[in-house]
Amino acid sequence: MDWNLCYNYCNYPDELSGGQKQRIAIARTLAMDPEIILLDEPTSALDPTMVGEVQAVIRNLSTTGKTMMIVTHEMAFARAICNRVFYMDEGGIYEDGTPEEIFEHPKRENTRRFVRRLKVLELDIRNKDYDFLGMATQISEYCRKNQISPKLENRTQLAFEELVEQLLRRTMGITRIQVVLEYSEAKDQMTMIVRSGGSRLDGTPDEENLSIQLIQSAVKNVEIGWEEGSELPNRIVLQTRSEE
């Protein structure tokens, strides 16, 4: 054997790329023939090319019948390779199920937000003297942080002011209101979910009301519902328009 030739193809550990180190770690693990293989963020800190190579190794390994537990934030990879998903939150297993159940039909709120990559802001109004300007500032900071367009921010601010401040609080006198903003970067879409106390809201809009007209100019869809037995039974969902 030409040992010089072999030497030329060898590298010291500190000369290996991240992807090469990951593949060697997997090979070292397989050499022990374990019953279960634990992989903790196997593609973290890798460039896109190395991520693909390491994922290909794991995909091939999954066809051998080996049991693997993989901790990952790569949603597409997890969905493609696994047969059971555990979503961890609040200090434990928050929800588990098949890939279809978790990624298509999540049952719990935090799971839905995570798998759909929603950016969330929660606002809570508990009395009539709440800080409206302060909440408007929070919305502006939230939009800036998530690189939301000024046009979409303005329409969101308009819907918030007219629905929450003008209609629910001033006109109807409701003082207990929760507002959740959910921004989907993939769809460039803002959803505003408003829950409130008070009597059941009528789903028929008053077309003569200026606030209603302003809200309709800013949103493309409105859903009004009632959740019996809830502390805040009125539920209004607005989808803010991003297009002209």
Summary of the structure (lengths in Angstrom):
residues: 244
radius of gyration: 25.4
end to end distance: 71.7
largest distance: 91.3
contacts: 643
relative contact order: 0.08
helix: 42%
strand: 25%
